[in-house]
């Protein structure tokens, strides 16, 4: 139809737009990288800022193609299990395909005599074996039951087959009657259960007629929604080109800061680290000055402190020696302790001698002189000079800004071409015709609703009438059981049974008669529905549920021997397109766009259109004349270079750090004064109480005071000296090499700026153009993704297929199969019902004759023989 063709053409404008033209030289991601001073390394494409195109107006569909049967689903599962037992074979896809291909020209009887057709026939018979066996049993039942019923009637009329109104009395008569009663009751219950199952299935069909109307209405409404939303979605796609265009124009207007920033970012990978090392060296110079001052002051403190400590220890040693010369020390008990103390007096002396260490005044003076030149300020000037790159580029790219109106006109022209291409197709008229078509079709479908209701009513009446046959038989059985059981009298003989009991037996026999009349009719209905419904379930519904049916329809060259795929051949007159019904259903089921589901990119190639418009080479020509000169950038002035060289020759490397560390690592005194004073007190405690003991304890207290006043400050100064010496040692280690490396890195950075700037500018300009084109690439990719997943979402198409499956299989066929399943069980159970009813009626009906017992004159008096006897002539009987 014309409107369908226009609808497909409408969606073609975005075909293959996601296939980015890699052959465009100006946007080639594999272009050479910027040449660095130290090596050549490949760099990744510059990042492109993601654009926000918003969300395509989404269509909300009302149809929920899902069905949950509820409680009756248990019966459906029972029927499916029964059909699986009857037909456990998998779906015969290959067999069906071969049968269709063998009989494309029509079914001819003589063709079936060919060996290949005979094989196909045997395979079909093997697949249908279960249905054929069951159908044969049903046919035999239909044929034999009425014949048996007729023979049974004739036989009973001849007083055979239980027709003789005479009942022999047996000892187990009560047991047999109870067994037949229980069996008939159980059979009747199962038959009634089958009637209820069949009735539930019959009612289920009628109850879902309104649901069918709801599905039709929602599907038609979804199709209208699809038709109404598609133009707005396509218009939104074309309108979003403005987002990419405005972004490009904005970046062109700010080319100086943006391109300069890109050049700055590329160069700073080499420049900034070299300046950072120079700035760190300036900080190291200040730290060196502070460390040298700390060493100088600490050395002076240590020299003065050790001299005072030496004098204090000498005086204390002499005083302690005089105390030990006391006559009390000559006492035999005290003498060993005094001698022991006297032997330790030599330990009261200093250990470290800082007077021999050289001073650092020469290096300190040199560093003071160096710091008069502010190296940090010089390095900061280098930073500022380099950071002015965007401003420098802006001043040198004014010609690009002047070309902005021409670029804007070119981009506007691209937008007009895109809008013109989208308006080539009569979208609104086509979709308006499509909407009118949907409305007319819905009205036509709704016109059949009264006929459908009438047909469903007749169907419901017919099914109820069929079930009433079984209900009638069950009524006779139930009434017969009630009358027979209630009227049965154990004391009554067969010829004297009551009227109620006799009525029960007659009702049971009436049920037998109607069973013979109706059973074969019921089985004929069951067999017909079983063969039709079972095969439809196995060959249509199950393959449709697991999508095996699509594989048959999509078999290449199945519909036509010269056409590979029938769907593209029917829609596009091109059967070679790899488009199948199954793939289209899957895409629509996932609610993807119709453009992707129908693979319209194979018919409408928009690459050439995009190459002429969006990927315009004229945009690159605008930047061919870009010239940026960065030779005015100075990273480090000569004063800064001289300052670094003088720092390397300042003399801090000539300081004897090992001598300093060796003296610092020595202890302040030969012995720990606190330990010495403690030992002295313990020895004094061993002496007798007196002046000597008190004198020794006084000396111990004096030694502690010396430790507090002299040793502790010296130790603190030694710690400060150690830290400063180690800092200076680390700073002076290979200092000339470090300075040389810093100057070499700065020279390399300046060489990169001076000699390779043009190459960097060329590369970054190309990257800048690539980023501009990247915005258009984002737009085309977004159009492709939107066409694939968001525009003209074809969920209504898969919903139609699913709705047909729900109505045809779940609503109708499952109920029909459940109906014959319940009715078939009733029909089969009528056979045991007939047998049990005939047997049980004998115990309830009044007999014409009965067995009587009398004594025989020829035998023993204890032996009795029965004889038939008519009932006594009694007016009450």
C-alpha positions in Angstrom: 0.0 0.0 0.0 1.3 3.6 -0.7 1.1 4.7 2.9 3.2 1.8 4.1 5.9 2.6 1.5 5.9 6.3 2.6 6.2 5.2 6.2 9.2 3.1 5.5 10.8 5.9 3.4 10.2 8.3 6.3 12.5 6.3 8.5 15.2 5.9 5.9 16.8 9.3 6.3 18.9 8.1 9.3 20.1 4.9 7.7 23.6 3.9 8.5 24.3 7.2 10.1 26.2 5.5 12.9 28.7 4.2 10.4 31.2 6.9 10.8 33.3 7.5 7.6 36.7 6.5 8.7 38.3 7.4 5.4 37.9 11.2 6.2 41.5 12.3 6.5 40.8 15.3 8.7 39.2 13.1 11.5 41.5 10.2 11.3 42.1 8.9 14.8 45.4 7.3 13.8 47.2 10.5 12.9 50.8 11.0 14.1 51.4 12.2 17.6 53.2 15.3 18.7 57.0 15.0 18.7 58.4 15.3 22.1 61.9 16.5 23.1 62.9 13.2 24.6 60.9 10.6 22.5 58.1 10.1 20.1 55.0 8.6 21.7 51.6 8.0 20.2 48.9 10.0 21.9 45.2 9.2 22.1 42.6 11.3 20.3 41.6 14.4 22.2 38.5 14.0 24.4 35.3 15.4 23.0 32.8 17.0 25.4 29.6 14.9 25.4 26.6 16.8 24.1 23.1 16.5 25.7 20.5 15.9 23.0 17.8 15.3 25.5 15.3 12.5 25.2 13.3 11.5 22.1 9.5 11.9 22.9 8.6 8.4 24.0 5.4 6.6 23.0 3.5 4.8 25.8 1.8 1.7 24.7 -1.2 0.3 26.6 -1.2 -3.3 25.5 0.2 -5.8 28.0 0.4 -9.0 26.0 0.6 -11.3 29.0 -2.0 -13.8 30.2 -2.2 -15.6 33.5 -5.0 -18.2 33.4 -5.4 -18.4 37.2 -6.9 -21.5 38.8 -8.0 -23.0 35.5 -4.3 -23.0 34.6 -3.9 -26.2 36.6 -6.3 -27.9 34.2 -4.4 -26.5 31.2 -1.2 -27.9 32.5 -2.9 -31.3 33.0 -4.0 -31.3 29.3 -0.6 -30.2 28.2 1.0 -33.1 30.2 -1.5 -35.5 28.6 -0.7 -34.3 25.1 3.0 -34.6 25.9 2.4 -38.2 26.8 0.5 -38.8 23.6 3.0 -36.8 21.5 6.4 -36.5 23.1 8.3 -35.9 19.8 9.8 -32.5 19.2 8.4 -30.1 16.6 9.0 -31.6 13.1 10.5 -28.5 11.6 12.5 -30.3 8.9 9.6 -32.6 8.1 7.2 -29.7 7.5 9.7 -27.8 5.4 10.3 -30.9 3.2 6.6 -31.5 2.8 6.0 -27.9 1.8 8.9 -27.9 -0.6 7.9 -31.3 -2.2 4.4 -30.1 -2.8 4.8 -26.5 -3.9 3.1 -27.3 -7.2 0.1 -28.8 -5.5 -0.7 -32.2 -4.0 -0.9 -34.9 -6.6 -1.8 -38.5 -5.8 0.8 -40.0 -8.1 3.5 -37.9 -6.6 3.1 -39.6 -3.2 4.2 -42.9 -4.8 7.7 -41.5 -5.1 10.2 -42.9 -2.5 11.0 -39.6 -1.0 7.3 -38.8 -0.5 6.7 -42.2 1.0 9.5 -41.5 3.5 7.9 -38.2 4.4 4.6 -39.9 4.8 6.0 -42.5 7.1 7.8 -39.8 9.1 4.5 -38.0 9.4 2.8 -41.2 10.5 5.5 -41.8 13.1 5.1 -38.3 14.4 1.3 -38.6 14.6 1.4 -42.2 16.0 0.1 -41.1 19.4 -2.8 -39.2 17.9 -3.6 -42.0 15.4 -3.7 -44.6 18.1 -6.0 -42.5 20.3 -8.2 -41.5 17.3 -8.5 -45.2 16.4 -9.6 -46.1 19.9 -12.2 -43.3 19.7 -13.5 -44.5 16.3 -13.7 -48.1 17.6 -15.6 -46.8 20.6 -18.0 -44.8 18.4 -18.7 -47.9 16.2 -18.8 -50.6 18.8 -20.8 -48.9 21.6 -24.1 -48.5 19.6 -23.7 -52.1 18.3 -23.1 -53.4 21.8 -26.1 -51.4 23.0 -28.4 -52.9 20.4 -27.1 -56.4 21.1 -27.5 -55.8 24.8 -31.1 -54.7 24.3 -32.0 -57.7 22.2 -30.2 -60.1 24.6 -32.2 -58.7 27.6 -35.4 -58.9 25.7 -34.7 -62.7 25.4 -34.2 -62.8 29.1 -30.5 -63.2 28.8 -27.6 -60.9 29.7 -29.3 -60.3 33.1 -32.7 -59.7 31.6 -34.3 -62.7 33.4 -36.2 -61.3 36.4 -34.8 -63.9 38.7 -32.0 -63.5 41.3 -30.2 -66.4 42.8 -29.4 -65.9 46.5 -25.8 -66.1 47.5 -24.1 -65.9 50.8 -21.9 -62.9 49.7 -24.8 -61.0 48.1 -24.4 -58.1 50.6 -20.7 -57.9 49.9 -21.2 -57.8 46.2 -24.0 -55.2 46.5 -21.7 -52.9 48.6 -18.9 -53.3 46.1 -21.0 -52.4 43.1 -22.6 -49.5 45.0 -19.1 -48.1 46.0 -17.8 -48.6 42.5 -20.8 -46.8 40.9 -20.6 -44.0 43.4 -16.8 -43.5 42.7 -17.4 -43.7 38.9 -20.3 -41.2 39.2 -18.1 -38.8 41.2 -15.3 -38.9 38.6 -17.8 -38.4 35.8 -19.3 -35.4 37.6 -15.8 -34.1 38.0 -15.2 -34.4 34.3 -18.5 -32.6 33.6 -17.3 -29.7 35.9 -13.9 -29.6 34.1 -15.6 -29.4 30.7 -18.1 -26.8 32.0 -15.3 -24.7 33.4 -13.5 -24.8 30.1 -16.7 -23.9 28.2 -17.4 -21.0 30.5 -13.7 -19.8 30.3 -14.1 -19.2 26.5 -17.2 -17.0 27.0 -15.7 -15.1 29.9 -12.6 -14.1 27.8 -14.6 -12.7 24.9 -14.5 -9.2 26.6 -10.8 -9.6 27.2 -10.4 -10.3 23.4 -12.2 -7.0 22.7 -9.9 -5.2 25.2 -6.8 -6.6 23.5 -8.2 -5.5 20.1 -8.9 -2.0 21.4 -5.5 -1.6 23.0 -3.7 -2.9 20.0 -5.5 -0.5 17.7 -4.9 2.3 20.1 -1.2 1.4 20.3 -1.0 1.5 16.5 -2.5 5.0 16.5 0.0 6.1 19.1 2.8 4.7 16.9 1.5 6.6 13.9 0.9 9.9 15.8 4.3 9.9 17.7 6.6 9.0 14.8 6.4 12.5 13.1 7.2 14.3 16.3 10.1 11.9 17.0 11.6 12.5 13.6 11.1 16.2 13.9 12.9 16.1 17.3 15.9 14.3 15.6 16.3 16.9 12.9 15.9 19.7 15.4 18.7 18.5 17.6 21.2 19.2 14.8 21.1 22.8 16.2 22.7 21.5 19.5 25.8 20.3 17.7 25.9 23.3 15.4 25.7 25.8 18.3 28.4 23.9 20.2 30.7 24.1 17.2 30.0 27.8 16.7 30.6 28.5 20.4 34.0 26.8 20.2 34.9 28.6 17.0 34.1 31.9 18.7 36.5 30.9 21.5 39.2 29.4 19.3 42.0 31.4 21.1 41.4 30.1 24.6 40.4 26.6 23.4 43.2 26.0 20.8 45.7 27.8 23.0 44.6 25.7 25.9 45.1 22.5 23.8 48.6 23.7 22.8 49.4 24.6 26.4 48.1 21.3 27.7 50.3 19.4 25.2 53.4 21.4 26.0 53.0 21.5 29.7 53.7 17.8 29.9 57.3 18.7 29.3 57.5 22.3 30.4 55.8 22.3 33.8 57.9 19.4 35.2 61.2 21.2 34.3 59.9 24.4 35.9 58.7 22.5 38.9 62.2 21.1 39.6 63.7 24.6 39.3 61.1 25.9 41.8 61.9 23.0 44.2 65.5 23.8 43.9 64.8 27.4 44.9 63.0 26.0 48.0 66.0 23.8 48.6 68.2 26.9 48.6 66.2 28.5 51.4 66.2 25.2 53.4 70.0 25.0 52.9 70.4 28.5 54.3 68.3 27.6 57.4 70.1 24.4 57.9 73.5 26.1 57.7 72.4 28.7 60.2 71.2 25.9 62.5 74.5 24.1 62.2 76.4 27.2 63.0 74.4 28.1 66.0 74.2 24.5 67.3 78.0 24.1 66.9 78.6 27.2 69.0 76.2 26.0 71.7 77.8 22.6 71.8 81.4 24.0 72.0 80.4 26.3 74.9 78.3 23.7 76.6 80.9 21.0 76.5 83.5 23.4 78.0 81.2 24.2 80.9 80.4 20.5 81.4 84.0 19.6 81.4 84.7 22.2 84.2 81.8 21.0 86.3 82.7 17.4 86.0 86.4 18.1 86.9 85.3 20.0 90.0 82.9 17.3 91.1 85.5 14.6 90.5 88.0 16.5 92.7 85.4 17.0 95.4 84.4 13.4 95.4 88.0 12.3 95.6 88.5 14.5 98.7 85.5 12.9 100.3 86.9 9.4 99.7 90.1 10.5 101.4 88.2 10.7 104.7 89.7 8.5 107.5 86.3 6.7 107.7 87.1 5.0 104.4 90.0 3.2 106.0 87.6 1.2 108.1 87.8 -2.4 107.1 84.0 -2.7 106.4 83.8 0.5 104.5 87.1 0.3 102.6 85.9 -2.0 99.7 83.0 0.4 98.9 85.3 3.4 99.0 87.8 1.7 96.7 85.0 0.8 94.3 83.8 4.4 94.1 87.3 5.6 93.8 87.9 3.4 90.8 85.0 5.0 88.8 86.1 8.6 89.3 87.9 8.5 85.9 84.5 8.0 84.2 83.4 11.5 85.2 84.6 13.2 81.9 83.2 14.3 78.5 83.3 12.1 75.5 82.4 14.3 72.5 84.8 17.1 71.5 83.1 19.7 69.1 86.0 22.2 69.3 87.8 20.4 66.4 84.8 20.5 64.0 85.2 23.1 61.1 82.7 25.8 60.9 80.3 26.4 57.9 80.6 30.1 57.7 82.0 30.0 54.1 79.1 28.0 52.7 76.6 30.1 54.7 78.0 33.3 53.3 77.8 32.0 49.8 74.2 30.9 50.2 73.3 34.3 51.8 74.7 35.9 48.7 72.7 33.6 46.4 69.4 34.3 48.1 69.8 38.0 47.3 68.6 36.8 43.8 64.9 35.7 44.1 65.0 32.4 42.1 61.4 31.7 42.9 60.3 34.9 41.3 62.3 34.2 38.2 60.7 30.7 37.9 57.3 32.2 38.4 57.9 34.5 35.5 58.6 31.4 33.4 55.3 30.0 34.5 53.5 33.2 33.6 55.2 33.4 30.2 54.2 29.8 29.4 50.6 30.2 30.8 50.1 33.2 28.4 50.0 30.7 25.5 46.2 30.9 25.1 46.4 34.7 24.9 49.2 34.5 22.5 47.3 32.0 20.3 44.2 34.2 20.5 46.1 37.2 19.2 47.6 35.2 16.3 44.3 33.5 15.2 42.1 36.5 14.6 41.8 35.5 11.0 39.9 32.4 12.1 37.4 34.5 14.1 36.9 36.7 11.0 35.9 33.6 9.0 33.2 32.7 11.6 30.3 34.1 9.5 31.3 32.0 6.6 31.5 28.9 8.8 28.1 29.7 10.3 26.6 30.0 6.9 28.0 26.6 5.9 26.6 25.0 9.1 23.2 26.6 8.5 23.2 25.1 5.0 23.9 21.7 6.4 20.9 22.1 8.7 18.7 23.1 5.8 19.8 20.1 3.8 18.9 17.8 6.8 15.5 19.3 7.2 14.9 19.2 3.5 15.9 15.6 3.3 13.4 14.7 6.2 10.7 16.7 4.4 11.1 14.8 1.1 8.6 12.3 2.3 4.9 13.1 2.9 5.0 11.9 6.5 1.9 13.6 7.9 -0.3 12.6 5.0 0.9 9.0 5.0 0.4 8.7 8.8 -3.0 10.4 8.5 -4.0 7.8 6.0 -2.7 5.1 8.2 -4.7 6.5 11.1 -7.9 6.6 9.0 -7.2 3.0 7.9 -6.9 1.9 11.6 -10.1 3.7 12.5 -12.0 2.0 9.6 -10.5 -1.4 10.4 -11.5 -1.0 14.1 -15.1 -0.1 13.1 -15.2 -3.0 10.8 -14.0 -5.4 13.5 -16.4 -3.9 16.0 -19.3 -4.5 13.6 -18.6 -8.3 14.0 -19.0 -8.2 17.7 -22.8 -8.9 17.8 -22.3 -11.8 15.4 -19.4 -13.0 17.6 -21.5 -12.8 20.7 -24.3 -14.7 19.0 -22.0 -17.4 17.8 -20.4 -17.7 21.2 -23.9 -18.0 22.7 -24.8 -20.8 20.3 -21.5 -22.5 21.1 -22.1 -22.2 24.8 -25.6 -23.7 24.4 -24.3 -26.5 22.3 -21.6 -27.4 24.8 -24.0 -27.2 27.7 -26.4 -29.5 25.7 -23.6 -32.0 25.3 -22.8 -31.8 29.0 -26.6 -32.2 29.8 -26.4 -35.6 28.2 -23.9 -36.7 30.7 -25.8 -34.9 33.5 -29.0 -36.7 32.6 -27.2 -40.1 32.9 -25.6 -39.0 36.2 -29.1 -37.9 37.4 -30.4 -41.4 36.8 -27.4 -42.9 38.5 -27.7 -40.6 41.5 -31.4 -41.0 41.9 -31.1 -44.8 41.3 -28.5 -45.0 44.1 -30.5 -42.9 46.5 -33.8 -44.8 45.8 -32.2 -48.1 45.8 -30.1 -47.5 48.9 -32.9 -45.9 50.9 -35.6 -48.5 49.8 -33.4 -51.6 50.2 -34.7 -54.0 52.9 -32.5 -56.9 54.0 -35.5 -58.8 55.3 -37.3 -58.6 51.9 -36.9 -61.3 49.4 -36.2 -60.5 45.7 -39.8 -60.9 44.8 -41.1 -58.9 47.8 -38.8 -55.8 47.4 -40.4 -52.4 48.0 -41.5 -49.9 45.4 -38.7 -47.4 46.3 -36.0 -50.0 45.8 -37.6 -51.2 42.6 -37.7 -47.6 41.3 -34.0 -47.2 42.1 -33.2 -50.3 40.0 -35.3 -49.0 37.1 -33.6 -45.6 37.3 -30.2 -47.3 37.1 -31.3 -49.3 34.0 -32.6 -46.1 32.5 -29.2 -44.6 33.0 -27.7 -47.6 31.2 -30.1 -47.1 28.3 -29.2 -43.4 27.9 -25.5 -44.3 28.3 -25.7 -46.5 25.3 -27.6 -43.8 23.4 -25.3 -40.9 24.2 -21.9 -42.5 24.8 -20.9 -42.9 21.1 -22.1 -39.4 20.3 -20.0 -38.0 23.1 -16.9 -40.0 22.0 -17.4 -38.8 18.4 -17.3 -35.2 19.6 -14.3 -35.9 21.9 -12.4 -37.7 19.1 -13.0 -34.8 16.6 -12.0 -32.1 19.1 -9.0 -34.2 20.3 -7.5 -34.7 16.8 -8.1 -31.1 15.8 -7.2 -29.4 19.1 -4.3 -31.6 20.0 -2.6 -31.2 16.6 -3.2 -27.4 16.7 -1.6 -27.3 20.1 1.5 -29.3 19.1 1.9 -27.9 15.6 0.8 -24.3 16.1 0.7 -23.1 19.6 3.7 -24.7 21.1 5.9 -23.7 18.1 4.5 -20.2 18.2 5.3 -20.0 21.9 9.0 -21.1 21.5 9.3 -19.3 18.1 10.0 -22.5 16.2 7.2 -21.5 13.8 9.1 -18.5 12.7 12.0 -20.7 11.7 9.7 -22.6 9.2 8.4 -19.4 7.7 11.9 -17.9 7.5 13.3 -21.0 5.8 15.1 -19.7 2.6 13.3 -20.3 -0.7 10.4 -21.9 1.1 7.6 -19.6 -0.1 9.1 -19.1 -3.6 11.8 -21.2 -5.1 13.6 -18.1 -6.5 13.2 -15.8 -3.5 15.4 -16.3 -0.5 13.5 -14.4 2.1 9.8 -13.8 1.6 9.4 -10.8 4.0 11.9 -8.4 2.3 10.6 -9.7 -1.0 7.1 -8.7 0.0 8.0 -5.4 1.6 10.9 -4.1 -0.5 10.8 -6.5 -3.6 14.4 -7.5 -2.6 14.4 -11.1 -1.2 18.2 -11.1 -0.8 18.0 -8.8 2.3 18.8 -10.8 5.4 15.5 -9.9 7.1 13.4 -12.6 8.6 10.1 -12.7 10.4 11.8 -14.1 13.5 14.4 -11.3 13.7 11.8 -8.6 13.1 9.6 -10.1 15.9 12.6 -10.2 18.3 13.5 -6.6 17.6 9.9 -5.5 18.1 9.5 -7.6 21.2 12.4 -5.7 22.7 10.6 -2.4 21.7 13.4 -1.3 19.3 12.7 1.0 16.4 11.0 -0.1 13.2 14.0 1.2 11.3 16.3 -1.3 12.9 13.7 -4.1 12.9 13.1 -3.8 9.1 16.9 -3.3 8.5 16.2 -0.2 6.4 19.9 0.6 6.4 20.3 -2.0 3.7 18.0 -0.1 1.4 18.6 3.6 2.3 22.3 4.4 2.6 22.7 7.8 4.1 26.5 7.7 4.3 26.9 9.7 1.0 24.5 12.3 2.3 26.4 12.7 5.6 29.7 12.9 3.7 28.4 15.8 1.7 26.9 17.6 4.6 27.9 16.9 8.2 31.5 15.8 7.5 32.3 18.8 5.4 35.9 19.2 4.3 35.5 22.9 3.9 35.6 23.2 7.7 39.2 21.8 7.7 40.3 24.3 5.1 39.5 27.2 7.4 42.3 26.1 9.7 45.0 25.5 7.1 46.4 29.0 7.5 46.7 28.9 11.2 50.2 30.2 12.2 51.2 30.4 15.8 54.7 31.6 16.9 55.8 30.7 20.5 59.4 31.8 20.3 58.8 34.7 22.7 58.2 32.3 25.6 61.2 32.3 28.1 61.1 29.7 30.8 64.2 30.7 32.8 66.2 34.0 32.6 70.0 34.0 32.7 70.0 35.3 36.2 68.1 32.2 37.3 70.6 29.9 35.5 73.6 31.7 37.1 71.9 31.4 40.5 71.5 27.6 40.1 75.1 27.2 39.0 76.4 29.3 41.9 74.4 27.2 44.3 76.0 24.1 43.0 79.4 25.7 43.7 78.5 27.3 47.0 80.7 25.0 49.1 78.1 23.0 50.9 79.5 19.9 49.2 82.9 20.5 50.9 81.6 20.3 54.4 82.9 17.2 56.3 79.6 15.7 57.2 81.1 12.4 58.4 83.1 14.2 61.0 80.0 16.0 62.3 78.0 12.8 62.4 80.9 10.9 64.1 81.0 13.4 66.9 77.3 13.7 67.2 76.9 9.9 67.4 79.3 9.9 70.5 77.8 10.2 73.9 78.1 13.6 75.7 79.9 12.0 78.7 81.9 8.8 79.2 79.2 7.4 81.4 75.6 8.1 81.9 75.5 10.6 84.8 72.1 9.5 86.0 73.2 5.9 86.1 76.5 6.9 87.9 74.6 8.9 90.5 72.1 6.0 91.1 75.0 3.6 91.6 76.7 6.1 93.9 73.6 6.3 96.1 73.2 2.5 96.3 76.8 2.2 97.4 76.3 5.0 100.0 73.3 3.1 101.3 75.6 0.1 102.1 77.8 2.3 104.3 77.1 2.8 108.0 75.0 5.9 108.8 77.1 8.9 109.2 78.8 11.9 107.6 80.4 9.7 104.9 77.1 8.4 103.7 75.5 11.8 103.6 78.5 13.3 101.8 78.3 10.6 99.1 74.6 11.2 98.6 75.3 14.9 98.3 77.7 14.1 95.5 75.1 12.0 93.7 72.6 14.9 93.9 75.2 17.2 92.5 75.9 14.9 89.5 72.2 14.8 88.7 72.1 18.6 88.8 75.0 18.7 86.3 73.1 16.4 84.0 70.0 18.6 84.1 71.9 21.9 83.6 74.5 20.8 81.1 73.9 17.4 79.5 70.3 17.9 78.6 70.8 21.2 76.6 73.8 19.6 74.9 71.8 16.6 73.8 69.0 18.9 72.4 71.6 20.8 70.4 73.1 17.6 69.2 69.7 16.4 67.9 69.2 19.7 66.1 72.7 19.5 64.6 72.0 15.9 63.4 68.9 16.9 61.6 70.5 19.9 59.9 73.6 17.9 58.9 71.6 15.1 57.4 69.5 17.7 55.4 72.6 19.4 54.1 74.1 16.0 53.3 71.0 15.1 51.2 70.9 18.4 49.5 74.6 18.5 48.6 74.6 14.9 47.4 75.3 15.1 43.6 74.1 18.8 43.7 76.0 19.7 40.5 74.4 16.8 38.7 71.0 17.8 39.9 71.5 21.4 38.8 72.8 20.3 35.4 69.7 18.1 34.9 67.4 21.0 35.8 69.1 23.2 33.3 69.0 20.5 30.7 65.3 19.9 31.2 64.6 23.6 30.8 66.7 23.8 27.7 64.9 20.8 26.2 61.5 22.5 27.0 62.6 25.7 25.4 63.9 23.8 22.4 60.5 22.1 22.1 58.7 25.4 22.2 61.1 27.2 19.9 61.8 24.5 17.2 58.8 22.1 17.4 56.0 24.6 18.1 54.8 24.6 14.5 54.5 20.9 14.6 52.6 21.0 17.9 50.4 23.7 16.6 49.6 21.7 13.5 48.8 18.6 15.5 46.7 20.4 18.0 44.9 22.3 15.3 44.1 19.0 13.6 42.9 17.7 17.0 40.8 20.8 17.5 39.1 20.3 14.1 38.7 16.6 15.0 36.9 17.6 18.2 34.6 19.9 16.2 33.8 17.1 13.8 33.4 14.9 16.9 30.3 16.9 17.9 28.7 16.1 14.5 29.8 12.5 15.0 28.0 12.5 18.3 24.9 13.8 16.6 25.0 11.2 13.8 25.6 8.4 16.4 22.8 9.7 18.5 20.5 9.7 15.5 21.5 6.1 14.7 21.0 5.0 18.3 17.7 6.8 18.5 16.5 5.3 15.2 17.5 1.9 16.5 15.9 2.0 19.9 13.6 5.0 20.4 12.1 6.2 17.1 9.0 4.4 15.9 9.3 1.7 18.5 7.5 -1.3 17.0 6.3 -3.0 20.2 2.7 -2.9 18.8 3.7 -5.3 16.0 5.0 -8.0 18.5 2.0 -7.2 20.7 -0.3 -8.1 17.8 1.4 -11.5 17.4 1.4 -12.1 21.1 -2.3 -11.1 21.4 -3.2 -13.5 18.6 -1.3 -16.2 20.4 -3.1 -15.4 23.7 -6.6 -15.3 22.0 -6.1 -18.3 19.8 -4.1 -20.5 22.1 -4.7 -19.4 25.7 -8.3 -18.2 25.4 -9.7 -20.7 22.9 -7.5 -23.7 22.2 -6.5 -24.4 25.8 -10.2 -24.2 26.8 -11.3 -26.4 23.9 -8.6 -29.0 24.8 -9.7 -28.9 28.4 -13.3 -29.4 27.3 -12.6 -32.6 25.3 -10.3 -33.7 28.1 -13.1 -33.5 30.7 -15.8 -34.8 28.3 -13.5 -37.7 27.1 -13.0 -38.8 30.7 -16.8 -38.8 31.1 -17.3 -40.9 27.9 -14.8 -43.5 28.9 -16.1 -43.8 32.5 -19.6 -44.4 31.1 -18.5 -48.0 30.3 -17.8 -49.0 33.9 -20.9 -47.0 34.9 -23.0 -49.2 32.6 -21.5 -52.4 34.0 -21.9 -51.3 37.7 -25.4 -50.0 37.1 -26.5 -53.3 35.5 -25.0 -55.4 38.3 -26.4 -53.1 41.0 -29.9 -52.9 39.5 -30.3 -56.7 40.1 -30.2 -56.0 43.9 -32.8 -53.2 43.8 -35.4 -54.3 41.2 -38.3 -56.6 42.2 -37.8 -60.1 40.7 -40.6 -62.2 39.2 -39.2 -65.4 40.7 -36.9 -66.2 43.6 -35.0 -69.1 45.1 -36.9 -71.2 47.8 -35.5 -74.1 49.8 -37.3 -77.4 50.6 -36.2 -80.8 52.0 -35.6 -83.6 49.5 -37.3 -87.0 50.3 -34.5 -89.0 48.6 -31.6 -87.5 50.5 -30.6 -86.5 53.9 -32.9 -84.2 55.6 -30.2 -81.7 56.2 -29.6 -81.2 52.4 -31.8 -78.5 50.8 -32.3 -77.6 47.2 -33.5 -74.3 45.9 -36.3 -74.0 43.3 -37.8 -71.1 41.6 -41.0 -69.7 43.0 -43.3 -67.0 42.0 -44.2 -64.3 44.7 -47.3 -65.0 46.8 -50.5 -63.6 45.5 -50.9 -60.6 47.8 -52.9 -57.5 46.9 -50.3 -55.2 48.4 -47.6 -56.5 46.0 
